[in-house]
Structure formats: C-alpha cells, structure tokens
Amino acid sequence: TYFAALSGQWIYTCSPHDTSITCPVCGHVERANRLQNEHRFVCQNCGYGADTIVDDDENAARNIYERGKANLRKEFGNTLST
C-alpha cells in the first residue's frame, strides 16, 4: 500500500470470503472443494482440479483477482484492460 501510494497507484480491495472454497469455473461454493491436508482444490460440482493439481491458495488468489476485476468493471465500466 505504501509503495503503491508513493508511485500514484490505486489500490482496490475486495472481500476474500469463501475464495478458497469457490470454483472459478462453475462458481460452486462448498467446504469439501478444498482438500486442506493436501493443499489442493477439487470442485465437487464440475470436477475442476480433479485431473490437474490446483493449489488451494492459488485458487483463492485467482478468485480474489477475478472478483476485484468484476467490481472494478461495475464501477468504471468496460474501459479497463485485463
């Protein structure tokens, strides 16, 4: 935050609630999606993560990123680049 402010960058926050148990493909939210003992994510609805290893923390980060982009689009419209 400090360095972003020094360089004139904006910081936008969003709630991280349930991001580690939310499927980024189908949106299904379930505690069983997150295999904590293996640090793995497998969607119980669509099977995302069953064939490839998806890290649960990386899944949460992806969901936070996408949630933030969606919130910014609502606020600023489609003028944002990805």
MOPAC internal coordinates of N, CA, C and O (Angstrom, degrees):
PM7 1SCF
backbone

  N    0.0000 0     0.00 0     0.00 0    0    0    0
  C    1.4403 1     0.00 0     0.00 0    1    0    0
  C    1.5168 1   110.36 1     0.00 0    2    1    0
  O    1.2310 1   120.86 1   136.05 1    3    2    1
  N    1.3119 1   115.97 1   -43.95 1    3    2    1
  C    1.4567 1   121.45 1  -178.79 1    5    3    2
  C    1.5319 1   111.23 1   -60.69 1    6    5    3
  O    1.2310 1   120.62 1   128.81 1    7    6    5
  N    1.3236 1   116.43 1   -51.19 1    7    6    5
  C    1.4654 1   120.37 1  -178.10 1    9    7    6
  C    1.5260 1   111.85 1   -68.46 1   10    9    7
  O    1.2310 1   120.22 1   146.37 1   11   10    9
  N    1.3033 1   117.19 1   -33.63 1   11   10    9
  C    1.4647 1   120.32 1   175.98 1   13   11   10
  C    1.5227 1   109.86 1   -63.32 1   14   13   11
  O    1.2310 1   120.26 1   136.72 1   15   14   13
  N    1.3175 1   117.10 1   -43.28 1   15   14   13
  C    1.4656 1   121.09 1   179.28 1   17   15   14
  C    1.5226 1   111.00 1   -64.43 1   18   17   15
  O    1.2310 1   120.05 1   140.31 1   19   18   17
  N    1.3219 1   117.51 1   -39.69 1   19   18   17
  C    1.4655 1   120.92 1   178.46 1   21   19   18
  C    1.5220 1   112.36 1   -61.26 1   22   21   19
  O    1.2310 1   120.76 1   144.61 1   23   22   21
  N    1.3264 1   116.15 1   -35.39 1   23   22   21
  C    1.4650 1   119.43 1  -177.53 1   25   23   22
  C    1.5236 1   112.86 1   -97.45 1   26   25   23
  O    1.2310 1   120.32 1  -170.88 1   27   26   25
  N    1.3232 1   116.99 1     9.12 1   27   26   25
  C    1.4604 1   120.57 1   176.47 1   29   27   26
  C    1.5127 1   114.77 1    76.17 1   30   29   27
  O    1.2310 1   120.00 1  -159.65 1   31   30   29
  N    1.3234 1   117.60 1    20.35 1   31   30   29
  C    1.4629 1   122.13 1   179.70 1   33   31   30
  C    1.5214 1   110.31 1   -84.44 1   34   33   31
  O    1.2310 1   120.77 1   -30.93 1   35   34   33
  N    1.3080 1   116.12 1   149.07 1   35   34   33
  C    1.4605 1   121.73 1   174.63 1   37   35   34
  C    1.5176 1   109.26 1   -86.67 1   38   37   35
  O    1.2310 1   120.88 1   -30.23 1   39   38   37
  N    1.3026 1   115.92 1   149.77 1   39   38   37
  C    1.4589 1   121.52 1   173.35 1   41   39   38
  C    1.5167 1   106.87 1  -124.60 1   42   41   39
  O    1.2310 1   121.55 1   -52.29 1   43   42   41
  N    1.3091 1   114.63 1   127.71 1   43   42   41
  C    1.4569 1   120.10 1   179.85 1   45   43   42
  C    1.5184 1   107.37 1  -123.25 1   46   45   43
  O    1.2310 1   120.47 1   -51.25 1   47   46   45
  N    1.3046 1   116.70 1   128.75 1   47   46   45
  C    1.4626 1   120.35 1  -179.35 1   49   47   46
  C    1.5213 1   110.33 1  -109.54 1   50   49   47
  O    1.2310 1   121.35 1   -24.79 1   51   50   49
  N    1.3132 1   115.02 1   155.21 1   51   50   49
  C    1.4581 1   120.96 1   174.58 1   53   51   50
  C    1.5232 1   107.75 1  -143.99 1   54   53   51
  O    1.2310 1   120.82 1   -18.40 1   55   54   53
  N    1.2908 1   116.03 1   161.60 1   55   54   53
  C    1.4554 1   120.96 1  -177.92 1   57   55   54
  C    1.5295 1   110.78 1   -70.72 1   58   57   55
  O    1.2310 1   120.10 1   -50.07 1   59   58   57
  N    1.3345 1   117.42 1   129.93 1   59   58   57
  C    1.4657 1   120.53 1   176.48 1   61   59   58
  C    1.5289 1   112.80 1   -86.42 1   62   61   59
  O    1.2310 1   120.13 1  -171.71 1   63   62   61
  N    1.3264 1   117.36 1     8.29 1   63   62   61
  C    1.4684 1   122.25 1  -175.60 1   65   63   62
  C    1.5312 1   111.88 1   -55.82 1   66   65   63
  O    1.2310 1   120.39 1   -55.43 1   67   66   65
  N    1.3254 1   116.86 1   124.57 1   67   66   65
  C    1.4703 1   126.07 1   176.45 1   69   67   66
  C    1.5343 1   114.36 1    65.24 1   70   69   67
  O    1.2310 1   119.11 1  -165.90 1   71   70   69
  N    1.3255 1   119.31 1    14.10 1   71   70   69
  C    1.4637 1   119.57 1  -177.67 1   73   71   70
  C    1.5306 1   112.81 1   -69.39 1   74   73   71
  O    1.2310 1   119.91 1   153.40 1   75   74   73
  N    1.3251 1   117.77 1   -26.60 1   75   74   73
  C    1.4648 1   119.15 1  -179.57 1   77   75   74
  C    1.5221 1   112.78 1   -81.57 1   78   77   75
  O    1.2310 1   120.20 1   169.13 1   79   78   77
  N    1.3405 1   117.23 1   -10.87 1   79   78   77
  C    1.4691 1   119.88 1   179.64 1   81   79   78
  C    1.5308 1   111.99 1  -117.65 1   82   81   79
  O    1.2310 1   120.47 1  -169.22 1   83   82   81
  N    1.3411 1   116.71 1    10.78 1   83   82   81
  C    1.4642 1   122.22 1   179.76 1   85   83   82
  C    1.5162 1   110.21 1  -102.42 1   86   85   83
  O    1.2310 1   120.41 1   -48.28 1   87   86   85
  N    1.3184 1   116.82 1   131.72 1   87   86   85
  C    1.4611 1   121.47 1   178.01 1   89   87   86
  C    1.5283 1   109.16 1   -77.85 1   90   89   87
  O    1.2310 1   119.80 1   -53.36 1   91   90   89
  N    1.3416 1   117.99 1   126.64 1   91   90   89
  C    1.4549 1   120.33 1   178.84 1   93   91   90
  C    1.5280 1   112.90 1   -74.99 1   94   93   91
  O    1.2310 1   120.07 1   168.43 1   95   94   93
  N    1.3077 1   117.46 1   -11.57 1   95   94   93
  C    1.4623 1   121.54 1  -178.63 1   97   95   94
  C    1.5323 1   110.77 1   -91.08 1   98   97   95
  O    1.2310 1   120.13 1   125.84 1   99   98   97
  N    1.3293 1   117.36 1   -54.16 1   99   98   97
  C    1.4704 1   119.96 1  -175.27 1  101   99   98
  C    1.5266 1   113.69 1  -108.82 1  102  101   99
  O    1.2310 1   119.92 1   169.11 1  103  102  101
  N    1.3409 1   117.75 1   -10.89 1  103  102  101
  C    1.4518 1   121.12 1   178.02 1  105  103  102
  C    1.5224 1   115.24 1    84.15 1  106  105  103
  O    1.2310 1   120.35 1  -176.46 1  107  106  105
  N    1.3266 1   116.94 1     3.54 1  107  106  105
  C    1.4682 1   121.22 1  -179.17 1  109  107  106
  C    1.5339 1   110.43 1   -66.18 1  110  109  107
  O    1.2310 1   120.68 1   -47.36 1  111  110  109
  N    1.3372 1   116.31 1   132.64 1  111  110  109
  C    1.4645 1   122.31 1   180.00 1  113  111  110
  C    1.5221 1   108.81 1  -115.31 1  114  113  111
  O    1.2310 1   121.12 1   -60.61 1  115  114  113
  N    1.3336 1   115.46 1   119.39 1  115  114  113
  C    1.4747 1   120.35 1   179.40 1  117  115  114
  C    1.5189 1   108.43 1  -159.41 1  118  117  115
  O    1.2310 1   120.69 1   -43.31 1  119  118  117
  N    1.3221 1   116.29 1   136.69 1  119  118  117
  C    1.4677 1   120.27 1   179.97 1  121  119  118
  C    1.5279 1   112.25 1   -59.41 1  122  121  119
  O    1.2310 1   120.28 1   147.38 1  123  122  121
  N    1.3196 1   117.08 1   -32.62 1  123  122  121
  C    1.4676 1   121.31 1  -179.03 1  125  123  122
  C    1.5318 1   112.08 1   -67.96 1  126  125  123
  O    1.2310 1   119.69 1   166.29 1  127  126  125
  N    1.3310 1   118.20 1   -13.71 1  127  126  125
  C    1.4676 1   120.80 1   176.84 1  129  127  126
  C    1.5162 1   111.69 1   -64.74 1  130  129  127
  O    1.2310 1   120.61 1   151.66 1  131  130  129
  N    1.3165 1   116.44 1   -28.34 1  131  130  129
  C    1.4635 1   121.07 1  -176.72 1  133  131  130
  C    1.5177 1   109.60 1  -100.84 1  134  133  131
  O    1.2310 1   121.08 1   -64.03 1  135  134  133
  N    1.3222 1   115.54 1   115.97 1  135  134  133
  C    1.4650 1   121.63 1   177.65 1  137  135  134
  C    1.5236 1   106.96 1   -94.10 1  138  137  135
  O    1.2310 1   120.62 1   -93.69 1  139  138  137
  N    1.3358 1   116.43 1    86.31 1  139  138  137
  C    1.4601 1   121.60 1  -172.43 1  141  139  138
  C    1.5137 1   113.72 1   -59.91 1  142  141  139
  O    1.2310 1   119.98 1   140.96 1  143  142  141
  N    1.3067 1   117.64 1   -39.04 1  143  142  141
  C    1.4637 1   119.87 1  -178.14 1  145  143  142
  C    1.5294 1   112.24 1   -65.81 1  146  145  143
  O    1.2310 1   120.02 1   157.36 1  147  146  145
  N    1.3297 1   117.56 1   -22.64 1  147  146  145
  C    1.4646 1   122.39 1   178.74 1  149  147  146
  C    1.5258 1   112.44 1  -106.60 1  150  149  147
  O    1.2310 1   119.87 1   175.94 1  151  150  149
  N    1.3405 1   117.86 1    -4.06 1  151  150  149
  C    1.4697 1   123.37 1  -174.73 1  153  151  150
  C    1.5226 1   110.60 1    53.90 1  154  153  151
  O    1.2310 1   121.83 1  -132.31 1  155  154  153
  N    1.3218 1   114.11 1    47.69 1  155  154  153
  C    1.4554 1   121.30 1  -174.01 1  157  155  154
  C    1.5150 1   111.17 1  -130.70 1  158  157  155
  O    1.2310 1   120.99 1   -26.12 1  159  158  157
  N    1.3337 1   115.72 1   153.88 1  159  158  157
  C    1.4577 1   121.60 1   176.62 1  161  159  158
  C    1.5160 1   108.76 1  -119.89 1  162  161  159
  O    1.2310 1   120.75 1   -51.96 1  163  162  161
  N    1.3327 1   116.17 1   128.04 1  163  162  161
  C    1.4635 1   122.18 1   174.81 1  165  163  162
  C    1.5299 1   107.10 1  -139.11 1  166  165  163
  O    1.2310 1   120.23 1   -62.54 1  167  166  165
  N    1.3279 1   117.16 1   117.46 1  167  166  165
  C    1.4636 1   121.14 1  -179.34 1  169  167  166
  C    1.5270 1   109.81 1   -71.29 1  170  169  167
  O    1.2310 1   121.32 1   -52.61 1  171  170  169
  N    1.3216 1   115.07 1   127.39 1  171  170  169
  C    1.4611 1   121.21 1   179.55 1  173  171  170
  C    1.5273 1   111.76 1   -76.65 1  174  173  171
  O    1.2310 1   120.35 1   167.13 1  175  174  173
  N    1.3452 1   116.95 1   -12.87 1  175  174  173
  C    1.4615 1   120.98 1  -177.96 1  177  175  174
  C    1.5266 1   111.63 1   -95.02 1  178  177  175
  O    1.2310 1   119.91 1   123.93 1  179  178  177
  N    1.3405 1   117.78 1   -56.07 1  179  178  177
  C    1.4706 1   120.35 1  -174.53 1  181  179  178
  C    1.5267 1   113.59 1  -105.14 1  182  181  179
  O    1.2310 1   119.88 1   169.83 1  183  182  181
  N    1.3343 1   117.83 1   -10.17 1  183  182  181
  C    1.4539 1   120.81 1   177.84 1  185  183  182
  C    1.5224 1   114.88 1    86.64 1  186  185  183
  O    1.2310 1   119.76 1  -175.36 1  187  186  185
  N    1.3465 1   118.07 1     4.64 1  187  186  185
  C    1.4644 1   120.63 1   177.70 1  189  187  186
  C    1.5283 1   109.16 1   -55.91 1  190  189  187
  O    1.2310 1   120.37 1   -51.07 1  191  190  189
  N    1.3183 1   116.90 1   128.93 1  191  190  189
  C    1.4522 1   122.22 1  -178.83 1  193  191  190
  C    1.5115 1   114.11 1    93.98 1  194  193  191
  O    1.2310 1   119.82 1   174.44 1  195  194  193
  N    1.3145 1   117.94 1    -5.56 1  195  194  193
  C    1.4689 1   120.17 1  -179.48 1  197  195  194
  C    1.5252 1   111.27 1   -75.77 1  198  197  195
  O    1.2310 1   120.44 1   143.29 1  199  198  197
  N    1.3332 1   116.76 1   -36.71 1  199  198  197
  C    1.4675 1   120.59 1  -177.30 1  201  199  198
  C    1.5233 1   113.11 1   -90.17 1  202  201  199
  O    1.2310 1   120.30 1   153.35 1  203  202  201
  N    1.3124 1   117.03 1   -26.65 1  203  202  201
  C    1.4573 1   121.87 1   178.33 1  205  203  202
  C    1.5164 1   108.50 1  -125.73 1  206  205  203
  O    1.2310 1   120.26 1   -26.09 1  207  206  205
  N    1.3025 1   117.12 1   153.91 1  207  206  205
  C    1.4544 1   120.35 1  -179.70 1  209  207  206
  C    1.5237 1   109.04 1   -80.25 1  210  209  207
  O    1.2310 1   121.20 1   -59.51 1  211  210  209
  N    1.3318 1   115.31 1   120.49 1  211  210  209
  C    1.4572 1   122.41 1   176.64 1  213  211  210
  C    1.5217 1   107.04 1  -114.70 1  214  213  211
  O    1.2310 1   120.35 1   -64.40 1  215  214  213
  N    1.3301 1   116.94 1   115.60 1  215  214  213
  C    1.4523 1   122.30 1   179.22 1  217  215  214
  C    1.5301 1   109.50 1   -66.71 1  218  217  215
  O    1.2310 1   120.07 1   -44.63 1  219  218  217
  N    1.3333 1   117.48 1   135.37 1  219  218  217
  C    1.4679 1   120.58 1  -176.92 1  221  219  218
  C    1.5266 1   112.24 1   -65.07 1  222  221  219
  O    1.2310 1   119.61 1   143.61 1  223  222  221
  N    1.3189 1   118.35 1   -36.39 1  223  222  221
  C    1.4641 1   120.77 1   178.63 1  225  223  222
  C    1.5320 1   111.36 1   -70.69 1  226  225  223
  O    1.2310 1   120.41 1   141.28 1  227  226  225
  N    1.3202 1   116.83 1   -38.72 1  227  226  225
  C    1.4663 1   119.89 1   176.73 1  229  227  226
  C    1.5248 1   110.40 1   -65.94 1  230  229  227
  O    1.2310 1   120.54 1   144.23 1  231  230  229
  N    1.3222 1   116.58 1   -35.77 1  231  230  229
  C    1.4588 1   120.67 1   176.78 1  233  231  230
  C    1.5329 1   110.03 1   -63.02 1  234  233  231
  O    1.2310 1   120.54 1   136.10 1  235  234  233
  N    1.3314 1   116.58 1   -43.90 1  235  234  233
  C    1.4644 1   120.58 1   178.42 1  237  235  234
  C    1.5256 1   110.56 1   -62.42 1  238  237  235
  O    1.2310 1   120.41 1   136.80 1  239  238  237
  N    1.3269 1   116.82 1   -43.20 1  239  238  237
  C    1.4694 1   120.64 1   179.24 1  241  239  238
  C    1.5271 1   110.78 1   -62.08 1  242  241  239
  O    1.2310 1   120.31 1   139.13 1  243  242  241
  N    1.3115 1   117.02 1   -40.87 1  243  242  241
  C    1.4713 1   120.95 1   178.19 1  245  243  242
  C    1.5306 1   110.54 1   -62.47 1  246  245  243
  O    1.2310 1   120.66 1   136.76 1  247  246  245
  N    1.3279 1   116.34 1   -43.24 1  247  246  245
  C    1.4660 1   120.37 1   179.43 1  249  247  246
  C    1.5288 1   111.43 1   -65.60 1  250  249  247
  O    1.2310 1   119.94 1   140.50 1  251  250  249
  N    1.3359 1   117.73 1   -39.50 1  251  250  249
  C    1.4629 1   121.05 1   177.56 1  253  251  250
  C    1.5246 1   109.75 1   -63.68 1  254  253  251
  O    1.2310 1   120.40 1   136.27 1  255  254  253
  N    1.3265 1   116.84 1   -43.73 1  255  254  253
  C    1.4689 1   121.51 1   178.59 1  257  255  254
  C    1.5305 1   110.97 1   -59.74 1  258  257  255
  O    1.2310 1   120.43 1   131.71 1  259  258  257
  N    1.3254 1   116.78 1   -48.29 1  259  258  257
  C    1.4603 1   120.83 1  -179.07 1  261  259  258
  C    1.5350 1   111.27 1   -67.06 1  262  261  259
  O    1.2310 1   120.45 1   141.67 1  263  262  261
  N    1.3182 1   116.74 1   -38.33 1  263  262  261
  C    1.4680 1   120.66 1   177.91 1  265  263  262
  C    1.5310 1   110.29 1   -63.91 1  266  265  263
  O    1.2310 1   120.71 1   137.56 1  267  266  265
  N    1.3127 1   116.25 1   -42.44 1  267  266  265
  C    1.4626 1   120.70 1   177.89 1  269  267  266
  C    1.5180 1   111.93 1   -63.28 1  270  269  267
  O    1.2310 1   120.48 1   136.55 1  271  270  269
  N    1.3461 1   116.68 1   -43.45 1  271  270  269
  C    1.4671 1   120.17 1   177.71 1  273  271  270
  C    1.5179 1   111.54 1   -61.42 1  274  273  271
  O    1.2310 1   120.34 1   137.85 1  275  274  273
  N    1.3178 1   116.96 1   -42.15 1  275  274  273
  C    1.4638 1   121.17 1   179.94 1  277  275  274
  C    1.5307 1   110.72 1   -63.59 1  278  277  275
  O    1.2310 1   120.59 1   137.93 1  279  278  277
  N    1.3325 1   116.49 1   -42.07 1  279  278  277
  C    1.4635 1   120.17 1   178.75 1  281  279  278
  C    1.5185 1   111.50 1   -64.95 1  282  281  279
  O    1.2310 1   120.20 1   140.08 1  283  282  281
  N    1.3244 1   117.22 1   -39.92 1  283  282  281
  C    1.4631 1   120.80 1   178.34 1  285  283  282
  C    1.5182 1   111.38 1   -66.40 1  286  285  283
  O    1.2310 1   120.47 1   141.62 1  287  286  285
  N    1.3278 1   116.71 1   -38.38 1  287  286  285
  C    1.4696 1   119.99 1   178.00 1  289  287  286
  C    1.5295 1   111.12 1   -63.54 1  290  289  287
  O    1.2310 1   121.07 1   141.89 1  291  290  289
  N    1.3258 1   115.55 1   -38.11 1  291  290  289
  C    1.4712 1   119.25 1   177.26 1  293  291  290
  C    1.5315 1   110.01 1   -62.67 1  294  293  291
  O    1.2310 1   121.28 1   140.21 1  295  294  293
  N    1.3247 1   115.16 1   -39.79 1  295  294  293
  C    1.4657 1   120.12 1  -175.85 1  297  295  294
  C    1.5329 1   112.78 1   -78.26 1  298  297  295
  O    1.2310 1   120.52 1   138.87 1  299  298  297
  N    1.3411 1   116.61 1   -41.13 1  299  298  297
  C    1.4590 1   120.27 1  -173.41 1  301  299  298
  C    1.5194 1   114.51 1  -112.23 1  302  301  299
  O    1.2310 1   119.79 1   176.03 1  303  302  301
  N    1.3104 1   118.01 1    -3.97 1  303  302  301
  C    1.4516 1   120.79 1  -178.57 1  305  303  302
  C    1.5111 1   111.89 1    82.61 1  306  305  303
  O    1.2310 1   120.05 1    13.31 1  307  306  305
  N    1.3155 1   117.51 1  -166.69 1  307  306  305
  C    1.4689 1   122.50 1  -176.29 1  309  307  306
  C    1.5181 1   113.31 1   -87.25 1  310  309  307
  O    1.2310 1   119.72 1  -156.05 1  311  310  309
  N    1.3200 1   118.14 1    23.95 1  311  310  309
  C    1.4559 1   121.25 1   179.12 1  313  311  310
  C    1.5055 1   112.53 1   -81.87 1  314  313  311
  O    1.2310 1   120.06 1   175.11 1  315  314  313
  N    1.3375 1   117.49 1    -4.89 1  315  314  313
  C    1.4519 1   121.52 1  -178.08 1  317  315  314
  C    1.5180 1   111.80 1   -84.89 1  318  317  315
  O    1.2310 1   120.99 1   -36.41 1  319  318  317
  N    1.3201 1   115.72 1   143.59 1  319  318  317
  C    1.4690 1   119.57 1   172.17 1  321  319  318
  C    1.5167 1   107.84 1   -92.54 1  322  321  319
  O    1.2310 1   119.87 1   -19.22 1  323  322  321
  N    1.3317 1   117.85 1   160.78 1  323  322  321
  C    1.4684 1   120.36 1  -176.56 1  325  323  322
  C    1.4827 1   112.52 1   -81.78 1  326  325  323
  O    1.2310 1   120.10 1   180.00 1  327  326  325

